[in-house]
Amino acid sequence: MDLALFICLYSFFLIVFCLNIFEDTKFSGVETSPIQVIFSEY
């Protein structure tokens, strides 16, 4: 696989993943950043 293509796809899914977490925390009323949510999950 082309490295540039892999990086683009990885970045795209990472952004979508973070946006989904941000939407979940926003609608649940929790004022936390996506990074804090990611670390709290693991």
N, C-alpha and C positions, 0 to 999 in steps of 0.2 A: 504493500500500500504506500502511496506517496505520503511523505512526512507532512508536507504542507496541508494536504487534504485532511489528514488525521488531526492535525492541530486545529484546523477550522471546525471540524465536526465536534471535537472534544470541547472547544470553547463554546460552541453553539449550545450543546447539551448542558454544559455547566451553567451558562447564563439562564437557560430555561429552567433548570433545576432550582437555581437561586430565586428566580422570579416566582416559581410555584410556592416555595417556602415563604417568601415575603407576602404573597397573597393569603396564604393560610394563616400566618400570624396576624395579618391586618384584620382579617375577618373574624378571627377568634378574640380580637381585642387585646392581644398581648403586644406590648411595645418593646419588641426585641429586634435586633438586627439579624439578617439571615445568617451571618457568621456565628453568632451566639447560638442560634437554633441548631446549626449544623454540629457545633461542638457538643451541644447538650444531647444530641441524638446518639452520639457514640461514646 
